[in-house]
Amino acid sequence: MVTWIYTKERGIIYSFCLFILLLNLVGLYFIIDLLGYDAIIEYSPYGEEHLASMRIPSCIIFTIIVINLLFTGSFLIKKNLNA
């Protein structure tokens, strides 16, 4: 009984970690694509154009995604080595 619960729990953890890894890889793709833009044009209700630089927010989100990938990947490697 305990072994069955342990294997089910392990399967759920691995599925969730793989889902997180895939989600982060998709996010990484979009952030790298966003880093290619110089600026994004915003239009105000009065018809004025404003340029918004996306460099700093993109770099912050890129760093967060890479750290998340690192910790999720290291967690999966540690779990596989201990099993």
Buried (B, 14 or more C-beta within 10 A) or exposed (E): EEEEEEEEEEEEEEEEBEEBBEEBEEBBEEBEEBEEEEEEEEEEEEEEEEEEEBEEEBEEBBEEBEEBBEEBBEEBEEEEEEE
